[in-house]
Structures are given as C-alpha cells and as structure tokens.
Amino acid sequence: MIANANNDDVTPVRFRVKIKRQDGPGKPSYWETHQVEYEENMNVISVLQRIAANAKTADGKGVAPVAWDCGCLEEVCGSCTMVINGRVRQSCSALVAKLLRDQPDEITLEPMSKFPVERDLVVSRKRAFQALQKVKAWVPVDSYVDMGAGEKQSRADQEKSYPLSQCMTCGCCLEA
Amino acid sequence: MANEKVVVVGGGLAGLSATMKLCELGANVDLVSLVPVKRSHSVCAQGGINSCNDQTRQIGDSEWSHLDDTVYGGDFLNNQPPVKEMAYWAPKVIDLMDRLGVTFNRTHEGFLDRRRFGGTLYKRTAFAGATTGQQLLYALDEQVRRWEAAGKVNKFEAWDFLGPMLDDNGTCRGCIAQNLNTMEIRSFPADAVVVASGGPGLIYGRSTMSVMCNGSAASRIAKAGVKYANGEFIQVHPTAIPGADKLRLMSESARGEGGRVWVPRKGQDPRDPKSIPESDRYYFLEERYPEYGNLVPRDIATREIFDICVNEGLSVEAGRQCVYLDLTHIPRAELDRKLGGIMEIYEKFQGVDPRDVPMKIFPAVHYSMGGVWVDFEKSSDGGLVAGSPRNQQTNVPGLFAIGECDYQYHGANRLGANSLLSCIFSGLFTAPGVLNYLSSSKGLGEDKTTSLCNDEIAKHKERHESLLSQTGGENPYMIHRELGDVMTKAATVVRRNEQLEKAYETVCDLAERANKSSLADTGSWTNQNVVFTKSLIDMFPLAKALVKGALQRDECRGAHYKPDFAMPPLQSTDDAGRRQEAEKWCDKFQANIDKWLKTTVADLTTGEPKITYEAIDTSSIPPRPRLYGLVGAEVIDEVWKERQRKAAVGNATGEKSPQPVA
C-alpha cells in the first residue's frame, strides 16, 4: 500500500483487491488481484465499478470484468451480499477506508459459499425464495377487493414484527 | 375469461400489484424482471403512502383536497381524471395493504399512525418506519408468491426485457427477453403486456435510484412506437447524501417528523453546528415559506437549497455544496421508532450519528414524472371508468404501462408519498381493464405467433452477436459517466437554453460513440458488459427526449425551472400599483397557460425525438397560479379568483368563456 499522510488518517493512493473468480457454474475458482486508485468515500461497489470500467489485473493483464450483483446501494435490497475480508456482508455499506484500516494490504472479495455461484461474485439464491413458498409466507386474505381496514394492532406488536419484516433474504445468516 | 396469458415487465409495487390482481381475476402471468422481484427499486421508498383518513377528515380533509394538493403541487400538468380516481381509491389501497400485513406504525390505541409530508397541510401519510416501500413491496411479493405456488404466475427473474413483439397490425403480442446468466434470448408470447419498469435515473449517472433503473424497457417500447410524454419533468429531491456510487435518499419524512433545514448565516462557519446559536442560523425554508415551512413541495425546497449554496454562497462546506438537515432536537427514541431506517443509512455511509449531529445534505435526481404515454377513459363524475381497457393502455394496442414508467399522475412535480400510491393504484386498477381488453381482442393464431416469435428472436440474437463482435474502441462505462455529467449539469434544477442546446449536441455525440462500444467481455455467461451496453445505448432516446422537451418548453412549471422565463414577484409597494401589476401578472399567466399547459409527447421511433403537444384534462380543478411564497401572492390570488368567478358567471349565462381551460 502506498500511503498519503493526511492529518492523522492514513489514506492510500491505491490499493489491491483480491477477488475469488469463477467463470461459470461448476467451473473451478481462481484468485485474481486488481489494483484500484483510492477515492474519497469509496465503497466496495465503487471499487467493482472501477474494475468493470477498466478490467486489468494488478500486473496489467486485460481480463473479463468481474461479475457481481447490486441494486439499491443503501442496504435495503439484499442484492450485493458477498464475503469481504472473510466476513459476509452487503458490499454497498462496506467502506474502503474502514476495510483498509482493519486490513491495510488488500481487500479480499469472495462469493457467498452457501449458494451456487453463477459467475464470480454472483450467486443464485433461488432456494431462499423457494423456502418462502414452502412455508407459505403470506397472509391468506379472501380477496383484494375493498373490505375496509385490517385489524387493530398494538404498538408493541408492531414494534416486534417490523424488524422481522425487514429481512431482505440476502442469505447472510447462512454464511455467518 | 380465465387462463389468458399476460406478461408483466417489472416486479416493483406496480408490477406486483397488477400481477396479483390479474391472477385473482383469472389470468396467468409471466413476470419478467431484471432482479428478483423482492429486490426491486420500490424497496428504496422510505417515507410513506398518502391517503385522506379518519384523522384528517375531521379537520376538513377529503379525497377532493388530496386531488387538489396533487394537481396544485404538480402545477396542473396532470390529467385530472386519473388523479381523481387515485385520490378516491387511496384510503382503500391503504386498507388493503394493512390487510396484507404491512407493519405500518401505530398510534397508542393501535390505529395507523400518520405523518405530514410536503405540499399538504394534512397528516395523510401512513408509514412503516422509514422503510415503507420495502414493507409494501414485501407484502405484495408474498401475495405474488402465493399465486406462484398456485401455478398462476411464472417468475422470470434476472431476465432483461429486450422489446415488445408487434404483429403486422401493430398490436402487441408479447415480448422478447434475455436471461442475464445463460444469455438465452427467448420469446414470451402473450395476449397483453404490462410494462412496470420504473424510472430512468441512470441517465443521470448517479441519482437516488437503484442500478437497474436504466429506463431501458420504456426506451425499447418507445422505439417500437409507444409515445413518451413529459420526459423533461424530472424530480430532484431536496435532501440526499452525496456518494461516489450513489446519491442516497434522505427521506422527506425527516422533515415531516420535525427536521429543520438551515445554514449558518455566515457561509462556511467553522464552528461545530451544535454550538452555533439560533440567532446565527438561517432557517431559510421556514423564513421564506411561513405556511409550509420545511414541507414546501419538493421542487421549491430543491431550488431554495440550490440557491442558498450556489447563488448566496452559504454552503456549509467550502469544497462541497450542502446544507444542514437537523433532527438533533427530537428525542432519540422517537427518531429510532419513526425514522430508524434513514438514521441507519446516514450513520452507515457517513460514519456520523444524525441523532447527535445535523446531517449534511444536497439535492439529487430522484423521480421521473414523465414517462410512457398512456390513455384513460373519463367517467361522468370526472374520475375513470372502472374496467375500461383504455386506462393505462399505450398507443400500441395490448401494451400497457403503469407505475413510475408511465407519465400519468404527478404532472410537473410529484408530492412526496404519492408515488407508492400511484404505483399500487395503477397496478390494481389496470388489471380489470387488461382482462376486458383480452376478452375483446382476437388471438393471433398459432402459426402467425410462431413465425413472429422466430423473427423477433432472430433479430435480437443478431444484435447481441454484433455487439459482442464489434470493435469501435469506445468504453461504455466512460460514456455513461459523460452522459451523467452532461445531464446533471444541464437538465436538473436550473435550466438554460444555451446549456440545453449544447447538452443536446453532446448527448447526440455520445449516442454515436456508444454505438461504437467495444466490450471487455465477449463471453456467453453472465455477461454484464453486454447487458449494460445495451441499456446504455437505449438511454439516449430518453435523454434526447428529456433535453429536447426541456429546451422547447420556455416556461417554468413545477420541476422544470428556467429562470429566463420565470414569473416575477410584484414590485409595487402601494395597493393600487400592486393591483395593477397583479392584473398584468394574471394576463401573462393566462397567456402562458394557453401556450404551455400541455403534455409534451415525443415520438422516439427514429434517432431524433419528434415532439408534439397535447391538451390536458383539467375538468375538476381549473388551473390557478402556484404561489407558494411569491411576493404579492395575496393580490394575485384575489385577482385570479375574481377572474374565475366572472368566467363561471359567463359560462352560466351562455357566453363564451374568456378563459378557456383545457
């Protein structure tokens, strides 16, 4: 890591990103290292965006861009889950400055291990959605015609169910 | 009527509500979506969903005033029958979502809690913390899964809609889509297609929208002949957190729950904001708009924040434009209960606790009021005819559009918490019309369908292959960056013709360069490179429609603000002088209505948008000046009302109205 001395905080000029890649389902995986220029407020998504725009390994070899999933970029959709520095999490809220503080040399990115890999960091989480079907996770209303309001609910009950209802089926919990 | 096949494109609030209602009515649905539907952009909606309700009714609110706020906030560019129908359905929509198990916040007694949003004086907004969109989407996702289990829905998630299939008569007979992993291109023959593909935020590079909001489905149907309307009306949300990859929304509910926007009276005051005394703080929205305060409509809040930073030099920081959005006077427990979701977003991405320190925010592109042109059938009471196939149908028979990708509900500026409503409403309301369309239309027959499918698949395969093999040397990601820069500079908060003219040229150049993209990935599995390049190429028709529409529209209306054509405040200080000025002001206002109170309709079938204008149905509420905070507002209002009364008397006695409205 090449560092800029900027007040107390040490921010790098550029840093290395080691990515576990796989060309398709059932294909062997391999590690590849990229080098990315540091920008302020960078998260892992913007790192992958820079790699997509200029797909070269750290030693300058042109490669196919790394495939990954993302959506809302604010941690409410559950798309961009991956294993970052050995820990499963959403990549949008993984800030580079913090990651480098914990592990200064490089950032490692891997796909989640409990789902089949489609390519690189993209996995298929179909089975999680199928499970929701299996347990019949829905309210069996009579119809969608106007029948007036639902039942009254206490604030305490709402405060219990709301956090549960925020599960975004990202699959993190299977990896942890 | 049962068992007809409908394709729904997009699985956000609009697509899912349409799907479940279509299934209930007996249709089978193929649901095509770029992402697993549970991850659609609707999850990002934070603040809530509007309806007149028992609490507001008792202090004078009604569905009619919800309609009035919506069209006044939208600067009368909305066709009123769909808005009226939506406002009257709103309480029913929220009741249904309540029955579907949405975890709306509750009052102590267990009723739905409500908060106030911009552009209204009533607490109309039901909410589930600060993740209302996510909660509504999950409830609909569950219902669609229920129909999936019943065999009525087939989901095609991670499929990219490539275009509609039109027969020789120009009737829609299904669509073509491509799998994002296997890259398979296949046909989805159907008796009707409902496009619910959301907004085109990616045209601006960074916005508050999710990465799949690229506008490609809207662009692809427009290329096939569907008209595109009011493209120039883009909402720039007043409060977002600037980021390298995205501008993250900071919900209007922050202000709805008492958040205050301010800057130090001295620009770039180095003091800790908490230590700056009240007398040194400029609560500019509250001072300039005493009635609505921090909850003026979005276009106005955005312009004021922009003005404070850009023209008055009062940005909080020197190197970056931003103002304070302050919640620190609200108890932590209340913030957690009502705004937890957005508190966390700020904390996660800025590393600062907004319960302790005022947030730093700036406006960001957020929503497209414009979109795919759709029809409606007006009822005798000024709403819509239920079950009419004309509702939400585009000019291509059999092709419908709903949700953010249509242009119908929000006019020149959308009110906060009306989008979730318009999405769910348009989905539910359209389904019976689609079914009625199916029962009145004739099928194409097996042979013709097969040959249509084969031809269309071949066409799209050929395009795919040629993109993979071409070597023009351009980098699609860099072109996208440039597009975002030029659009953000020229076509957001303040618009000037010379900038728009230049921007149009730049966009045309970029469009040509995008066609010469070389792909870094030429593979045939999860090739995100080629999918992105296709979407980039399809951003240009919409970008051109947007810039050209903005260039041609020489007026200020809602989010479309051209200072060179602004209506001035009154200058005179004495009553007689003011009155005289107000008369002139109203003459000018009327002349502007006659010229510009029209829907912009773009034909995008060739590379160049062809723009025409269409009359607007203002049959419920006659247009009136939008006077939030304007100097001389009372006098103008008085003069305008007198004119309206005279016109009404004139109409009643059979004279020709001096003020034709729509």
Chai-1 contact restraints between the chains, C-beta under 6 A:
chainA,res_idxA,chainB,res_idxB,connection_type,confidence,min_distance_angstrom,max_distance_angstrom,comment,restraint_id
A,G24,B,W525,contact,1.0,0.0,6.0,A-B,restraint_1
A,E39,B,A244,contact,1.0,0.0,6.0,A-B,restraint_2
A,N41,B,G243,contact,1.0,0.0,6.0,A-B,restraint_3
A,N41,B,A244,contact,1.0,0.0,6.0,A-B,restraint_4
A,M42,B,A244,contact,1.0,0.0,6.0,A-B,restraint_5
A,I45,B,D245,contact,1.0,0.0,6.0,A-B,restraint_6
A,S46,B,A244,contact,1.0,0.0,6.0,A-B,restraint_7
A,S46,B,D245,contact,1.0,0.0,6.0,A-B,restraint_8
A,A53,B,Y477,contact,1.0,0.0,6.0,A-B,restraint_9
A,A55,B,A520,contact,1.0,0.0,6.0,A-B,restraint_10
A,A64,B,D521,contact,1.0,0.0,6.0,A-B,restraint_11
A,P65,B,A520,contact,1.0,0.0,6.0,A-B,restraint_12
A,P65,B,D521,contact,1.0,0.0,6.0,A-B,restraint_13
A,P65,B,N529,contact,1.0,0.0,6.0,A-B,restraint_14
A,A67,B,T526,contact,1.0,0.0,6.0,A-B,restraint_15
A,A67,B,Q528,contact,1.0,0.0,6.0,A-B,restraint_16
A,C70,B,V211,contact,1.0,0.0,6.0,A-B,restraint_17
A,G71,B,V35,contact,1.0,0.0,6.0,A-B,restraint_18
A,G71,B,R39,contact,1.0,0.0,6.0,A-B,restraint_19
A,G71,B,S210,contact,1.0,0.0,6.0,A-B,restraint_20
A,C72,B,V43,contact,1.0,0.0,6.0,A-B,restraint_21
A,C72,B,C44,contact,1.0,0.0,6.0,A-B,restraint_22
A,C72,B,S210,contact,1.0,0.0,6.0,A-B,restraint_23
A,L73,B,D245,contact,1.0,0.0,6.0,A-B,restraint_24
A,L73,B,K246,contact,1.0,0.0,6.0,A-B,restraint_25
A,E74,B,R248,contact,1.0,0.0,6.0,A-B,restraint_26
A,E74,B,I345,contact,1.0,0.0,6.0,A-B,restraint_27
A,V76,B,V43,contact,1.0,0.0,6.0,A-B,restraint_28
A,V76,B,Q134,contact,1.0,0.0,6.0,A-B,restraint_29
A,C77,B,R39,contact,1.0,0.0,6.0,A-B,restraint_30
A,C77,B,V43,contact,1.0,0.0,6.0,A-B,restraint_31
A,S79,B,R39,contact,1.0,0.0,6.0,A-B,restraint_32
A,S93,B,K348,contact,1.0,0.0,6.0,A-B,restraint_33
A,E118,B,N181,contact,1.0,0.0,6.0,A-B,restraint_34
A,E118,B,T526,contact,1.0,0.0,6.0,A-B,restraint_35
A,R119,B,W525,contact,1.0,0.0,6.0,A-B,restraint_36
A,R119,B,T526,contact,1.0,0.0,6.0,A-B,restraint_37
A,V122,B,T526,contact,1.0,0.0,6.0,A-B,restraint_38
A,Q133,B,R145,contact,1.0,0.0,6.0,A-B,restraint_39
A,Q133,B,A149,contact,1.0,0.0,6.0,A-B,restraint_40
A,A137,B,E142,contact,1.0,0.0,6.0,A-B,restraint_41
A,W138,B,E142,contact,1.0,0.0,6.0,A-B,restraint_42
A,W138,B,Q143,contact,1.0,0.0,6.0,A-B,restraint_43
A,W138,B,R146,contact,1.0,0.0,6.0,A-B,restraint_44
A,V139,B,L100,contact,1.0,0.0,6.0,A-B,restraint_45
A,V139,B,G101,contact,1.0,0.0,6.0,A-B,restraint_46
A,V141,B,R99,contact,1.0,0.0,6.0,A-B,restraint_47
A,Y144,B,K21,contact,1.0,0.0,6.0,A-B,restraint_48
A,Y144,B,E24,contact,1.0,0.0,6.0,A-B,restraint_49
A,D146,B,K92,contact,1.0,0.0,6.0,A-B,restraint_50
A,G148,B,D95,contact,1.0,0.0,6.0,A-B,restraint_51
A,A149,B,D95,contact,1.0,0.0,6.0,A-B,restraint_52
A,A149,B,D98,contact,1.0,0.0,6.0,A-B,restraint_53
A,G150,B,D98,contact,1.0,0.0,6.0,A-B,restraint_54
A,G150,B,R99,contact,1.0,0.0,6.0,A-B,restraint_55
A,K152,B,G110,contact,1.0,0.0,6.0,A-B,restraint_56
A,Q153,B,R106,contact,1.0,0.0,6.0,A-B,restraint_57
A,Q153,B,G110,contact,1.0,0.0,6.0,A-B,restraint_58
A,S154,B,G110,contact,1.0,0.0,6.0,A-B,restraint_59
A,R155,B,R106,contact,1.0,0.0,6.0,A-B,restraint_60
A,Q158,B,T103,contact,1.0,0.0,6.0,A-B,restraint_61
A,Q158,B,R106,contact,1.0,0.0,6.0,A-B,restraint_62
A,S161,B,T103,contact,1.0,0.0,6.0,A-B,restraint_63
A,Y162,B,T103,contact,1.0,0.0,6.0,A-B,restraint_64
A,S165,B,T103,contact,1.0,0.0,6.0,A-B,restraint_65
A,T169,B,K38,contact,1.0,0.0,6.0,A-B,restraint_66
